[in-house]
Amino acid sequence: PLHPRTCSFLYTVSCLLDGLDGYAARYFNQSTTFGAVLDMVTDRCTTACLLVFLSSAWPRWAILFQGLISLDMASHYMHMYATLSMGGSGQSHKKVDPSRSWIMYQYYTSKVRPRRSELILHLEADPNILLARPVHLLTANEAFFIGLYLLSFSSPTLSPSLLQPVSDSQLSSAQPGNPAHPEPASLFASPWSAGALEMARANKLESTWPWIITGVSFPIMAFKQFVNIVQMVNASKWLAEGDLAARRANRKK
């Protein structure tokens, strides 16, 4: 709530590195089940933390952000569980049978097309290199929430309280996502401390770029949520098929 620039920078770097760790693991032949699970868990944790902040910044829309957290968690947990339990312990959650879901197959196998020479080298190093997720899609999905985060500090349209004066009764409590309350002097002993200066700059954030980032990335974010729904439905059906097959096998015995 006090360092929007630093938080946005670190979060963006985290998203970019998230797209590189899988490439590095495959290139150095260090892919593991633990790494695959850890990759998915850290993604869910970082997104959930950002959505929790947005819920506190805009309580009116909290139920929407809570719904996105629930969908994200449920979809990926069910997909991971179905893949590992139904497809075997050595099965990657990114290896999707196109006969089950064309959309999920495209999502987990498509990537930015490299030059032919690069593709040959990558395939020689690792035949499964095409299982990489589209980094640009995931980054754009997170960019939407980063844009909303910055707008909570800069857009009076979404946060009208940014234009409201601070009364004496409001100086004693900080409101997350609302840098206009309270004054930096009421939080920091020194008005020249790093936290006080960052909070003062937050009140002068321009909303132009956050609006552009949010607007451009919204269609991709919406598509990602649609993919989450498809992923959860398909994983549910796959698990149900396994239950039916197990029951039939038990009846024969």
PEGI-V358582 format. One record per pair of residues at least 4 apart in sequence whose C-alpha atoms are under 7 Angstrom apart, sorted by sequence separation. I is the first residue (numbers start at 1). GAP is how many residues later the second one is. If there is no record, write none. Layout:
i & gap
I & GAP
I & GAP
//
This chain:
i & gap
3 & 4
4 & 4
5 & 4
6 & 4
7 & 4
8 & 4
9 & 4
10 & 4
11 & 4
12 & 4
13 & 4
14 & 4
15 & 4
16 & 4
17 & 4
20 & 4
21 & 4
22 & 4
23 & 4
24 & 4
25 & 4
26 & 4
31 & 4
32 & 4
33 & 4
34 & 4
35 & 4
36 & 4
37 & 4
38 & 4
39 & 4
40 & 4
41 & 4
42 & 4
43 & 4
44 & 4
45 & 4
46 & 4
47 & 4
48 & 4
49 & 4
50 & 4
51 & 4
52 & 4
53 & 4
54 & 4
55 & 4
58 & 4
61 & 4
62 & 4
63 & 4
64 & 4
65 & 4
66 & 4
67 & 4
68 & 4
69 & 4
70 & 4
71 & 4
72 & 4
73 & 4
74 & 4
75 & 4
76 & 4
77 & 4
78 & 4
79 & 4
80 & 4
81 & 4
82 & 4
83 & 4
84 & 4
85 & 4
87 & 4
97 & 4
98 & 4
101 & 4
102 & 4
103 & 4
104 & 4
105 & 4
106 & 4
114 & 4
115 & 4
116 & 4
117 & 4
118 & 4
119 & 4
120 & 4
121 & 4
122 & 4
123 & 4
134 & 4
135 & 4
136 & 4
137 & 4
138 & 4
139 & 4
140 & 4
142 & 4
143 & 4
144 & 4
145 & 4
146 & 4
147 & 4
148 & 4
150 & 4
151 & 4
155 & 4
156 & 4
166 & 4
167 & 4
182 & 4
184 & 4
185 & 4
192 & 4
193 & 4
194 & 4
195 & 4
196 & 4
197 & 4
198 & 4
199 & 4
201 & 4
207 & 4
208 & 4
209 & 4
210 & 4
211 & 4
212 & 4
213 & 4
214 & 4
217 & 4
218 & 4
219 & 4
220 & 4
221 & 4
222 & 4
223 & 4
224 & 4
225 & 4
226 & 4
227 & 4
228 & 4
229 & 4
230 & 4
231 & 4
232 & 4
233 & 4
234 & 4
235 & 4
236 & 4
237 & 4
238 & 4
239 & 4
240 & 4
241 & 4
242 & 4
243 & 4
244 & 4
245 & 4
246 & 4
247 & 4
248 & 4
249 & 4
25 & 5
26 & 5
84 & 5
114 & 5
156 & 5
191 & 5
192 & 5
25 & 6
55 & 6
123 & 6
152 & 6
156 & 6
175 & 6
185 & 6
55 & 7
84 & 7
98 & 7
122 & 7
152 & 7
156 & 7
174 & 7
184 & 7
83 & 8
96 & 8
97 & 8
174 & 8
188 & 8
96 & 9
173 & 9
55 & 10
83 & 10
171 & 10
170 & 11
171 & 11
170 & 12
171 & 12
184 & 12
80 & 13
51 & 14
94 & 14
172 & 14
166 & 15
171 & 15
184 & 15
162 & 16
166 & 16
184 & 16
162 & 18
179 & 20
48 & 21
109 & 21
111 & 21
109 & 22
111 & 22
112 & 22
108 & 23
109 & 23
110 & 23
111 & 23
179 & 23
180 & 23
108 & 24
109 & 24
110 & 24
153 & 24
179 & 24
108 & 25
152 & 25
153 & 25
107 & 26
152 & 26
153 & 26
44 & 29
95 & 36
94 & 37
153 & 49
154 & 49
153 & 50
154 & 51
153 & 52
154 & 52
155 & 52
154 & 53
151 & 56
151 & 59
150 & 60
147 & 63
147 & 64
147 & 66
148 & 66
147 & 67
144 & 69
143 & 70
144 & 70
144 & 73
143 & 74
144 & 74
141 & 76
140 & 77
144 & 77
141 & 79
140 & 80
141 & 80
137 & 83
141 & 83
54 & 95
57 & 95
27 & 98
27 & 99
26 & 100
26 & 103
19 & 116
57 & 119
56 & 120
57 & 120
56 & 121
57 & 121
16 & 123
15 & 124
104 & 127
8 & 138
4 & 146
79 & 152
75 & 153
79 & 153
82 & 153
75 & 154
78 & 154
72 & 156
75 & 156
79 & 156
82 & 156
71 & 157
75 & 157
78 & 157
82 & 157
1 & 175
1 & 176
2 & 193
3 & 195
2 & 196
3 & 196
2 & 197
4 & 198
//
